[in-house]
């Protein structure tokens, strides 16, 4: 199961971001007040699948919903398997810049 902890404008993800546990993660995400500039920290994430890319895009969408003038989120601590998925889907250029 994935965990999200928030420290000011940083969301720290830990555990596993997998298709079978994403609904709890999304529910928790909706309760958070996202502040900009927003940083997503994946340093403590163990396993990911394609849903992790969707999660990042959903966080970006929610940030823009809460702050219409928001800039892109910053993603740090990206595990190699998540980086590979971002490259596969062609979103690494704007998610990792």
Secondary structure, DSSP 8 states (H G I E B T S, - for coil): -EEEEEETTEEEEEEEE-GGGHHHHHHHHHTS---SS-EEEEEEEEEE-THHHHHHHHHHHHHHHH-TT----EEES--HHHHHHHHHTT-HHHH--
